[in-house]
Amino acid sequence: MKLLTTDKKNNVLDSMMRLLDENREGIIKANKKDLELFQKED
């Protein structure tokens, strides 16, 4: 990680945070589906 400046790292983290926030509903929906499938396998 020393190859990147702090500003670059912060920009990457900001981008990741924005993408996660923009896709929040889809991610939560997919997680719920995964949990339901996992519980059915028990």
C-alpha positions as CSV (number, residue, x, y, z in Angstrom):
1,M,0.0,0.0,0.0
2,K,3.0,2.3,0.2
3,L,2.9,2.5,-3.5
4,L,-0.1,4.8,-3.3
5,T,-0.4,8.2,-1.8
6,T,-2.8,8.9,0.9
7,D,-4.9,11.0,-1.4
8,K,-5.1,8.1,-3.9
9,K,-6.1,5.7,-1.2
10,N,-8.8,8.1,0.1
11,N,-10.1,8.5,-3.5
12,V,-10.4,4.8,-3.9
13,L,-12.2,4.4,-0.5
14,D,-14.6,7.2,-1.4
15,S,-15.4,5.6,-4.7
16,M,-16.0,2.2,-3.0
17,M,-18.3,3.9,-0.4
18,R,-20.2,5.7,-3.1
19,L,-20.7,2.5,-5.2
20,L,-21.8,0.5,-2.1
21,D,-24.3,3.3,-1.2
22,E,-25.6,3.5,-4.7
23,N,-26.2,-0.3,-4.8
24,R,-27.3,-0.7,-1.2
25,E,-30.8,-2.1,-2.0
26,G,-29.5,-4.7,-4.4
27,I,-26.8,-5.8,-2.1
28,I,-29.2,-6.2,0.8
29,K,-31.7,-8.0,-1.3
30,A,-29.0,-10.5,-2.6
31,N,-27.8,-11.0,1.0
32,K,-31.3,-11.8,2.2
33,K,-31.7,-14.3,-0.6
34,D,-28.4,-16.0,0.3
35,L,-29.4,-16.2,3.9
36,E,-32.8,-17.7,3.1
37,L,-31.1,-20.3,0.8
38,F,-28.5,-21.1,3.5
39,Q,-31.2,-21.6,6.1
40,K,-33.1,-24.0,3.8
41,E,-30.0,-26.2,3.5
42,D,-30.0,-27.0,7.2
